Each structure stands twice: as C-alpha cells, then as structure tokens.
Amino acid sequence: MPVYPTIRQLPIGLNIRDLGGLETRDGRHVKRGLLYRSAATYFFSEEEMEPVKALGLKTILDFRTPEGAAARPDPVLEGVEYYNKCAAFGNFLDDLNSPVELMSLLFDEDQKGNLADVLVSSYSASLAFSNEAYTFMFETLLAGKAPMLFHCSNGKDRTGVAAMLLLLALGVPEETAKEDYLLSNVSRKANIDRIIHKYGIVSTWLEEARSLLTMVEGVLPESADMLMSEILERYGTYEAYMEKEHGFDAQKLAAFRDMYLE
C-alpha cells in the first residue's frame, strides 16, 4: 500500500494544497498550516486520508449541495467539525452530456461568438455575490476555527472562487490569487485531456468548444479575471467588497488578517 508522509505526496488529482506561504501586497505572508483547499475527501482512500488527519484540522467546510454531500459523504474525522454549506447557484454545464448538446450551445444565436463570457458571467463570477456559504467561511475563520479544509466536488469552481476571495481578502495580489485558481488545471490535466479527446472533432474545430470543455473539467483564466473585475466594478476595492458582502468592516478585516498573516 502506498504511504503518503504529507499532503504534498498525495496524487495530484485530489487537488489539495495549503494556501500558506503566499506573499501579500504589504510584504506579509499567509500563514502555513491553517488554510487548505481540496477535492471532496470522499474521493480520498484510507491511505490518502492519513496525511489529512495529520493536519490537525478543526473544520471541514463542504461547498457541495446537500444532495451531493449525502450521496458521496466525507469520511468522519474525530475532533473535526464538519459543515455542509452549499455555494452553488446552479450550473447548466452539469447537463452537458453529448456532442449534440455542446453543438447546440455553440451555435445558439444568443450566445454565438461569446460563449465563454456567457458561461463565466452566468456561473463562476456570480458565485462571489450574495453567497451565504462564503460568508460562513469568513465568519468561521474569524472565530478561530482553523486549520480549515474547504472543498466542493472537484475542488475547482466553488472551492476555487472561495480560495480567490480568501486570498484577495488577505491582501494577496490579484495575479497570485489567479495563479492559485489556475493550478486546478494542472491537478486536473488528465480530466481535461480526457474530455477534449472525447469530443475531439468539436474541440479541434472550434476554439470556443475547447474553452467550454476545459471549463467542464478545469477552469478558465477568464473566470478569475471576470470575478475580480466584477468585484471592483461593484465595490471599488476588495476591502469594500468584504464589508458589503460579508460584514467585515475595517476592524474585523484587520483582525482577520492578523490571524492568518505573518
């Protein structure tokens, strides 16, 4: 049986990593060993769960739907509080089951020519707003319930947006937050390659089809860009976003940063 001394040795497809070590705009760094993101721990084998248990987690936050969490439950970890807070608003990519459905999207007159923008604006970027699951994440972290592991199904969309918001709130530069978001494409390269191969004719014919298929199994850089631009367009700064969307005024945000930065 394989032995995994730390989460760094776990199979890349589990998409697990520590957000610690990233530098902020003011020269501080995110503390290591407190903020973890991953795919659902349901997919971890018993051996793969061993280094997760060694993290000393206080909290696991599951962004899946209640139905999804019930169908594929996380293993119970002694002494760890588990919360299921759905961060999804619905994703019509879940219904992409055949090349015929893909073609219908590609040639829809209302979407033709800007399909990636439509998909991004209708799903990924919208997750940042009026999302009680992310507010719960921030409040739980402010209450000191870390180390925390947060995840959705594959650890890329809902989890990716959560990680971006968390890093931006801590003052990490936009490009650094985006780089972490795009690491899911490295972790899920085999999945991305598989679906592009499955729909090979379409994906080599139209660039938009390739972007759509990448978004099904991975993430698009446009998603990160649009999320950040939407926040700044609505609120002007990430600090204002944190106050208006999550109730973190300047005092709470400063306390939050002091807890998770060094």
PyMOL commands that set and color helices and strands:
alter all, ss='L'
color gray80, all
select helices_A, chain A and resi 7-9+12-14+41-43+46-53+66-71+92-95+99-106+115-122+125-128+132-142+158-169+174-187+189-198+200-205+207-217+221-235+238-246+250-260
alter helices_A, ss='H'
color red, helices_A
select strands_A, chain A and resi 17-18+35-38+59-62+81-84+148-151
alter strands_A, ss='S'
color yellow, strands_A
deselect
rebuild
show_as cartoon
